[in-house]
């Protein structure tokens, strides 16, 4: 389970952030895939990546990422889509077949914009191919933002890939994205102001102070609740005029959909929790990363030195809280 948000800041920087909520340990770390990288898919097809990108990933044979931004300012994240995703069976010798967890690699390595994705998406089919880590095929859907300010969601519909405009700039998990948009109509009264006082048969009823306009804002960790909560916060958070303040604002939103370890247990007894939070600034191609076990926020920028390397670079992340001790 995961939540993702996109945001156009007052200073025109564009951001895409996410929580990575999962049970099996992914051990994701910041990695940089260089431009002109030669990548081989799980089904053995070779791809030349025109663009380099930075994201959170792990070496599983070759490196794979779950979110990131490329040198052209196209950002993407994959989220779980259990019970909804449909995939075709692999066809021997057919070009353009990818396991669902590989799709983000193809997009970030070869596409410069959402317009490019729209024009090229028919070249790719996602097929039923288990991941090496999970041993099952990952049911996924995807959120993308680019420097035009556009945000879209990509979901499978009848085994084909469908691109859906995302005016809310939020995505969570199942049900499908259009269901989430419809569900927002249940929360029209939510607002950041106090509810008005009123009288019933002469008896005066006063609101319980500031914030009473948020009564009914969902507080649980299901996908519909997180979608509504993130949508409300994203649409009402105070605008900021610097990158630093915007990064803080967006992590404060992610705080509200972050799942602590132990409070959400799946039917098989495993614990579903937020393993990390990440945020990318599309404008500067900068990644901000915070693993669960640290209060430290790590920052890395996609530089030409990293882009021109011949191999994938894994960036180091320290252990522990990362707190500064005051003397």
FENBEL-V50022 format. One line per field, one symbol per residue. ss: DSSP state (2 for helix, 1 for strand, 0 for the rest). burial: b if it has 9 or more other ideal C-beta (glycine too) atoms within 8 Angstrom, else e. A space follows every 50 residues. Layout:
ss=???
burial=???
This chain:
ss=01111111000001111111110000001111100011110000011110 00111111100011111111000011111100000001000000001112 22222222220002222222222011100000000000011111100000 11111110011111100001100000222222222220000000000111 00111000000222000000002222222222222200000022222222 22222000000000100000101111111110000111111000000111 100222200000110000000000000
burial=bbbbbbbebeeebbbbbbbbbbeeebebbbbbbbbebebebbbebebebe bbbbbbbbebeebbbbbbbbbbbbbbbbbbbeebbebbebeeeeeebbbb bbbbbbbbbbbebbebbeebbeebbbbebbbeeeeebbbbbbbbbbbeee bbbbbbeeeebebbebebbbbbbbebbeebeebbeebeebeeebeeeeee eeeeeebeeeebbbeebbeebebbbbbbbbbbbbeebeebeebebbbbbb bbbbebbbbeeeebebeeeebbbbbbbbbbbbbebbbbbbeeebebebeb bbeeebbebeebbbbebeeeeeeeeee
